[in-house]
Amino acid sequence: MRVPLLDLSEQYRALSEEIRAAADEVLASQRFILGPKLTEFETAAAQYCGAPHAIGVSSGTDALLAVLMALEIGLGDGVLTTAYSFFATGGCIARVGATPVFIDIDPETYNISGPGLRRYIDKNCHRVEGRLVNENRQTIVALVPVHLFGLCCDMNEMLAVAREHNLLLIEDAAQAIGADYPRDGGSAKAGTMGDAGCFSFYPSKNLGAAGDAGLVVCRNEQFADRLRICRQHGMEARYQHQFIGGNFRLDELQAAILKVKLPHLDGWSAARREAAKFYTDEFRQIGLDKKIKLPVEPYAKSKLTNHHIYHQYVIRLPRRDELRQHLGEHEIETAIYYPLALHEQPCFEYLGYKPGDFPEAERAARESLALPIYPEISRKAQQYVVKCVAEFFK
Ligand SMILES: Cc1ncc(COP(=O)(O)O)c(C=O)c1O
């Protein structure tokens, strides 16, 4: 039995008429850039997230880049972030001329470690005129936590650190649209708690476009205006460029398709969560939780619906590569997110990190394995995955 890592064809079949109609409408209008579909999607996305402002952009990468540029983060600045994420998180910080300052992860959640963050600040930073300055004389201006695999970071701690040290807080919520975090007795959605939240609608995301697409949400109206200008090369009045931005626009076709898909997102995330529960229950039932580390659900008790949106179902074990090979031989697709921690990437060699600097991120890169998960995955396919994992340990 072949089990793909992800198969969204059923999802498309169910919505194909609506998606085609929406795309046809855009084609008939011949309005492709900054038109009504973008506004409609932005309004719907802002409402869904519970954020006052949403700005459609060309990708998750460009969401991060536009935010960093609009905040004028650059040369001489240090930006704290996780050592374990997709490249764009660190790449965008470096692209604006700032220095990514990596922090190790919590081995349970794979998200940036709160204690690790505080340890770095206490050990390596001092205060100069109210600003945090590190050992390399970079002014630490921002913190970019990533809600990895669909689980929110410890945002209370992130917000506390940001407040204490006067840092901008930019949430990389590329993998976590709709994920809830327990806050003030209620909940808040990923991306809405900091100064800006960045989302990716890369096709494989829980909410995927038909190409590249992204979004920024924020609370501050002036900042939202600045981002809208930033996504048009910093242009306010026509051909008058107030500051340097880029072409970060979300096009009408993508916006129209995303608008059709958005109302289904919570249903898809619920189906992913059910699939995750099935894996976890099955693995536990046959005692495999003693051999592989299963995903944790730190906010499950808070009774939040989307306490985890399972963008990925990630297990870990020391013999990861062998298991991956075994599953591959049984036609089960898996993925490694990510085989290298960010400080291990060749392009970041110039930052001077060495092996062992972030042991948990390095260990996760060696041991983590994403199993097939998507809303429509059948229990039969999952049973087959569990059976093949069990066979591996026999
Ligand atoms: C954590 C994280 N940040 C940023 C991005 C960049 O998003 P995009 O691929 O839409 O540019 C991704 C996409 O995979 C991601 O997973």
The ligand as an ORCA input file, in Angstrom:
! r2SCAN-3c Opt
* xyz 0 1
  C       8.566     28.126      9.683
  C       8.499     28.666      8.296
  N       8.839     29.951      8.076
  C       8.785     30.501      6.852
  C       8.367     29.769      5.761
  C       8.384     30.397      4.417
  O       7.170     30.328      3.762
  P       7.099     30.282      2.157
  O       7.542     28.920      1.725
  O       5.663     30.531      1.870
  O       7.971     31.341      1.629
  C       7.992     28.438      5.933
  C       7.559     27.632      4.786
  O       7.749     26.463      4.689
  C       8.074     27.862      7.226
  O       7.752     26.594      7.435
*
